[in-house]
Amino acid sequence: MNKTLIIYCHPYTGSFNHAILKEVENNLNKSNQAYDLIDLYAENFNPIYDQEELRLFHDGQTHDELVIKYLNLLKSCSKVIFITPIWWNSIPGMLKGFIDKVMKEGEGLSHTVNSWGIHGELTNIKQSYVLTTSTSPTLYFKLFMGNSIKKIFINKTLKQIGIKKGTWINFGGITNSKNDRRKNYLTYLKKYQF
């Protein structure tokens, strides 16, 4: 199993996040890397738990077919690439809902729970990349806004489900960025070794 899974979280196809997605796909295609794409908005994923979904959670069950599809994709890849904006200093609600609903408790699913806490089951994923954009400059986000992507999402959430190695790449100051800077970043991603 040597497949990459891209998890893309942005509603607007004209966004810079979408340009990042296209560059990552081009990069993987050029290096002949097989990949699957989860486009949460385009696939109309519902990130909200309803009463029935919550009732089924502890049995590792779901009534959402996309949850089954997404969990199977996660169990069959060796790398995962998240592409998402940072909204209000964290991941968007859509991506948080993906984590909430898709990460199912049970052997052979995303995690099990024992007296010591959560044990990750997605150990097949050897590397994660989290590509983000933010209004705040990256240094400001790291030093003054809590650095939640690295400290919480990568070092806590992803590690709890078994993904031990994570790399965060942020394009900060997106709102005031010029076209040249954006083009240079896309060129950087074109050559990046995923």
Buried (B, 14 or more C-beta within 10 A) or exposed (E): EEBBBBBBBBBEEEBBBBBBBEBBBEBBEEEEEEBBBBBBBEEEBBBEBEEEBEEBBEEBBBEBEBBBBBBEBBBEBEBBBBBBBBBEBBBBBBBBBBBBBBBBBBEEBBBBEEEEEBBBBBEBBEBBBBBBBBBBBBEEBBEEBEBBBBEBBBBEBBBBBBBBEBBBBBBBBBEEBEEEEBEEBBEEBEEBEB
